[in-house]
Amino acid sequence: MNGDLHVRPFDTAAPRYDAQFSRRIAARWLRAMVHRRVDPLLANDSLILEIGCGTGEDAVHFARQGHRVFATDVSEGMLEETRRKRESEPAQTRRRITVATLDAADPCTPALESSSDFDLVFSNFGALNCVRNHEPVIEFAHDVLRPGGHLALTVMGRYCPWEFLGFALRGDFKRATRRWQGVSDWRQAGATQRVWYPTISGTRDLCRTRFRIHGIFGIGALLPSTEFFGVCERWPRLFRGVAHVEDIMASHWPLNRLNDHFLIVAQKVAE
Ligand SMILES: C[S@@+](CC[C@H](N)C(=O)[O-])C[C@H]1O[C@@H](n2cnc3c(N)ncnc32)[C@H](O)[C@@H]1O
């Protein structure tokens, strides 16, 4: 079990996670940006391993496209939400989603032991920020991917202008600069989750040891981070335009360096 991890905050957050994040308009735009980069990597009926699936939003998305998804998380509360979401889908989508426990800090699970034929290992919106050391999960992804398979990870970066400005304007300099040290604590219902913010170059260099990098994209570079999603609900037409610009510019500097999350896409090369 991950010694760095206190699972309870996500168990507690799970029932409200969709209302507080996934169903918000900005989160939907941001998730759609990730899908636009990742969907084209997949051939028909691909096999996907998702790490830190949360409430199963992406698992359902991929299953609806006809892919088979192994949706994993360390939080039983989150896995329960994923199972619930799966049950509300038509049978053919339901059948394509397997829900299982997997700790990204110590990634092995009996159900996956003999697998080495995944087409995609995917992790979205900061699941890997709950893990200090990414080496084991990168190694594990390499082991379970088929040659030519892809890795797509959306990770919270260290320098997020929106978050800095938003909190600084509120006079909250502690939160404005919370990412800069590379680690902070997220408190939820009396429990604490430690959150690490790797540098983009550090993640890129680590992935490079095993994969060929295809691209790094800013996700939430012009759009606000979660605490400031309210502005998108207040001015949806304006921010829809902003989302459009972000989508077009996501792989370019400075959007691919200064952002809430960065998406790194890489490929396992044949040995
Ligand atoms: C911010 S949520 C993102 C959820 C989902 N990927 C999404 O896009 O909405 C982070 C998720 O990472 C999970 N998580 C935290 N630590 C983890 C670990 N060590 N291994 C696997 N998942 C973990 C949490 O339980 C939570 O579901």
The ligand as an ORCA input file, in Angstrom:
! r2SCAN-3c Opt
* xyz 0 1
  C      -8.669     14.407     -9.125
  S      -9.244     12.771     -9.188
  C      -9.295     12.440    -10.935
  C     -10.286     11.361    -11.263
  C     -10.497     11.050    -12.740
  N      -9.294     10.586    -13.377
  C     -11.077     12.200    -13.502
  O     -10.573     12.495    -14.588
  O     -12.076     12.791    -13.068
  C      -7.829     11.843     -8.693
  C      -8.107     10.361     -8.580
  O      -6.885      9.704     -8.303
  C      -7.156      8.652     -7.391
  N      -5.930      8.293     -6.704
  C      -5.320      8.927     -5.695
  N      -4.211      8.265     -5.341
  C      -4.114      7.181     -6.146
  C      -3.206      6.107     -6.255
  N      -2.149      6.011     -5.452
  N      -3.434      5.153     -7.177
  C      -4.517      5.225     -7.999
  N      -5.409      6.228     -7.934
  C      -5.224      7.194     -7.025
  C      -8.213      9.220     -6.482
  O      -8.875      8.227     -5.750
  C      -9.072      9.962     -7.487
  O     -10.055      9.123     -8.001
*
